[in-house]
Amino acid sequence: MQNSVDTKTPTSINMPVLTLNSSGPAVLHAKKLLLSYNFTKVNPTSDIFDADTEAAVIALQEHYQYDRDNNFAVEVNGTIDRETWRALGDHFYRKCRR
């Protein structure tokens, strides 16, 4: 019996909630994912969640709030929560699959 893998549904993740002035490796990871969306004002070498990062997150959330292809709701709040991490990962996954 072969295991099947669902490639359409993002997996659940356990990442920290990030808000303005958060810092650390998770912020750097989030910024790299935001850069994959071409949010060029995000500084990928700083591990600080600054105003430019927050603006990019809000733009991402606004996109996913109306994206009919996803199966999860994203609240527009400038915070990288579980749903926003899923949106970031979903985009990166789709981009890599092309």
Buried (B, 14 or more C-beta within 10 A) or exposed (E): EEEEEEEEEBEEEEBBEBBEEBEEEBBBBBBEBBBEBEBEEBBEEBBBBBEBBBBBBBBBBEBBEEEEEBEBEBEBEBBBBBBBBBBBBBBBEEEEEE
